[in-house]
Amino acid sequence: MRSGHARLDPAWRRHVPPAWLEGWSPVRFGLVGGDTEVVAMGAGPPLLLLPPLPGWKEAWVACAARLSRRFGVVTLDLRAGAADWDSLLDDLDRVADVFIGRRTVVVGHSLGGALALRWALRRPERVAALVLSSAFARVTTPRGDRGARFVAQPLVLASQRWLPERLALPLARALAARGAWVYDPLCGDDVLRFVRCGIRSVPLALAAERVRLALAHDLRAALPAIACPTLVVHGERESRFVRDAAAELVRVIPGAAGRVSPGAGHLHPLSNAAWLCATLEDWLGPLVAG
């Protein structure tokens, strides 16, 4: 894949509440080997939001405006064509130099949580605190998750990518009601349409690139070296893999705390954004006071 900026289809804006778009003004930003888009909004203590697979900043759109009332929020697209972790870490260094310039709280969801862990280990002087949302030290497939990962997930992705809207949306509603795949009963039509837009937009080569990165990630031996305050968050209705991964992070990272998003699944930064923002504000309050 050509190294550079991969964009989510701009049609996503039609599918979300107007309040999510307040202050959302991406700017193009050059990187070594390509470019990206960055959103910087709000003032106050800096908060760097790292997105999940496939790496689009819009995964944080339900949280960004609310968090920007108290924090200086920065989020970015993970560069396409960055085929190794070191390239993405170099990109974070460059973005942080220009848009943050001081120690920051880093919040990463899923693959973004893996990247946040790596940056905290590489640049501990730049990370004031970590929030690891549905993150993992390594990828595993528990026996009970095999059907969901290798059968249900490909079928859901295919249906949402290629079925017409009149069929795809009712199917997504039914999946959400059952808490199937990454959906949960808190997902409204805005979230379901937004996620479908993302599924239809992602280049297959980009998805494969990100999956390879995830499979190459194993930080179990390094976790005890995390020295900053750490909060581990996951949805109550997540897969066994994510729940086990969260428990491992809390157990091994010194002093890590855990929180569970009630009633939510892997999409909790979208489906239960108000809870997540309130939880971050409460936990970070004493850390950033003054």
N, C-alpha and C positions, 0 to 999 in steps of 0.2 A: 504493500500500500504506500502511496505517496505520503511522505512526511509533511504534515501541515495541519490545518485546522479542519476538523469535521464538525459540521453544524447540525443541530437538531432542526427539523423542518419548521420554519417560522409559523406554520399553521397552528403550532401548539398554543399560541396566545389566544386563539378563539375558544379554547377548551377550559380555561381557568378563570376563577373569580377575579374581577378587576382589582380587588385589594391585594392580590398576590403580585400584581405588576407595579405597585407603587415604588418608584425609585429604581426600577429594574432597567438599567441603561448600559448594555454591554459595549465595550470598546475593544477594538482589535489590538493585539499586543504581540510584538515580534519576539521570537525565541530562536536560539541556535538550532538550526535544522527545521524550522517551520514557524508557525504562529499559533495563537490561541485567541479566545475572547475572555475578557475579565469583566466582572461586575464588582464595583466598589461603591458602597452606600453606607450612610450613617456616620456617626462619630462615636468617640469613646474608646474603650479598650478594644484592641483588634481581635477579630474572630475570623479565622481562615476555614472555609467550608470546602471539603474535598469530596467530589461526587463519586457515586458507584459506577459500575459497568453500565454502559460503555464509556462513561467519562464526561457526560454533559452536565454543566453547571446548573441547568434548569431543574435537575433533581432536587435542588434546594429552594425552588421558587416559592413554595408554600411557607417557608420559614424565614426567608431573607428579610422581607420588609418588617416583620415583627421584631426580629432580633436587632435590626438596624436602629430601632428606637433607643437602644441602650448600648449597642456595640458598633464599632466600625467593621462592617461585614465585607469580606472579600471572597469571591468564589471564581472559579475558572473552569474552562474545558480542558480535560487532559488531552495533550497533543496526540493526534493520530500519527502513526509511524514511529512512535517512541517504543521500540521493541524490547526495551529492558528497563528495569526499575531505576537504574542510575540516571538514565535520560530524563525520566519524569522527576526525579529528585533535583536534577540540575534546573529543570523548568521551575520548580517551586522556589529554589534559591533566587532565581531571576525575578519572579513575580513578587516574592516577599521583599526583595531589595527595593523595588520601585513602588509598590502599593502599600507596604506595611512599614518596613524600616526599623522595626524593633521586635521584641519578644511578643509572641502571639499565642492565643489559645487556638488549637487546631482541632477541628471536628471533622471526622471522616466517616462516611457511611459505606459499609460493605467493602468493595475494592478500595474505596477512598480511605477506609479505616486502616487497611493494610499499608497504604501509602503514608498515612499519618504516623503509624508506628515506625516505619523506616526513616521518615524525616526526623522524628524525635530521637532516634538512635544516631543518626548522622549529624544532626545539628541540635544537640541538646540545649545549647546556649540560646537558640531562637524559639524554643517551645516552652511557654509558660505553663501550659496544662493541656491534657489530651482528653477528648471525648470520642470514644470508639463506639460507633453505632452499627450494630449488626456486623461487627468486624470479626476477624479471625487471625490466628497465628499461622494457620495452615489450612488447606482444603482437605476435608475428609468426606466420605460417603457412608454414613451409618447404614446398617442393614435395612432399617425401616424407611430410609430415605431414597432407596435405589429406584423404586417405581416412580416416585415424584420427580426425581432428577433426570432419569434416562427415558421415561415414557411420557409422563404428564407434561413436563416442561416443554419438550419439543413440540408436542401437539398444541399446547396453548400458544406458543410463539407462532407456529405456522398459522393457526386459525386467526389470530389477531393481526398478523401481517397480510394475509391474502383474502380472508373472507370480506365481503362487502359490509359496510357499517350496519345495515339492517339486520345482519346475522351476528356480526362480531360483538356488538354492544349487548344484546340479550345474553349471549354466551358469557361475556365478562361479568355481567350482573349475577348470573347463576353461580359462577366460580367464586365471586366475592362473597355471596351469601353462605357458601360452604367453607369459606376460608381456604380455597384451593390455590396452589402454587404460591405466588407472592401476594395475592389479593387477600383482603379481609373484609368483614361486614361493614367496616367504617368507610370503605371506598365508595364515594358517590360517583355519579356519572361524569363529573368533571375530572376526577382522578382516573377513571377508567378510560375516558377518551384521551386524556393526556398521555397515559401509558401506551395506549395503542399507537398514538402518533409517534412516540419514541421507537416502538417496535418496528413500525413501518419505515422509519427514517434510517435506522442504523445500517451501515454497510456491513455485509457479512464478514468481509475481511477484517474490519475493525473489531467486531465481536470476537472473532477467532484470536486476534492479537491480544485482546484483554483477557480472554480465558487462559491463554498460554501464560500470561503474567501471573494470574491467580494461582495456577497450578505449580508455578515455580517458586511460590512464596512459602517460606517456612522459617519463622522467627522464634520457634519455641525456646531455643537455647539462649536467645538474646533478651527475652522478656524481663528477667530479673534486673537488667541494667536500666530499665526505664525509671527515671528518678523524679519525674514531674508528677503532680497530682493527676489522677486518671479516673475518669468515669466511663463505665461500660454500660451501654444501653442496648436493649433489643426488644422486639415486639413479643407480646405474650403468645401469639399464635404463629411464631416462626417455626421453621423446620427444626428437627432434632439437631442437625448439623450446626445451625446458628446458635441454638440454645447451649449446646455443649461447648461451642467455641467461646461464647461469652463467659461461661463458667470457668473455662481454662484461663482466659485473660484475667478475670477477677482473682483467681487462685494464685497466679504466678507473678503478676505485676505488683510490686510492693505497694501496699496501701490502696489498691484500686477499690473503688466502690461500684456497686451495680444497681441498675434501675430497670424496670420492666414496663413497657408501654401497654397499658391495659386494653385488651380487645383487639390489638393491632398485629399485623404481620410484618413482612419485610419492607412493605411500602410505608411504614409508620411516619417517615418525615413528610409524606404527602397526606396520608389518611388520618393521622393523629398529630398534625403539626402543632396545634395549640398546646397539647400536653408536652411535646418535646421541647418547645420553646420555653414554656414555664419551668420545666425541669432544668434546662440549661441555665436559665436566669437565676434560679434558686441556688443551684450548686456552684455556679461561678461567682455569685454575689460576694461571698467572703474573700475569694481569691483575688478579685479585681478591685475591691474597695480601696479607694485612695490611690 
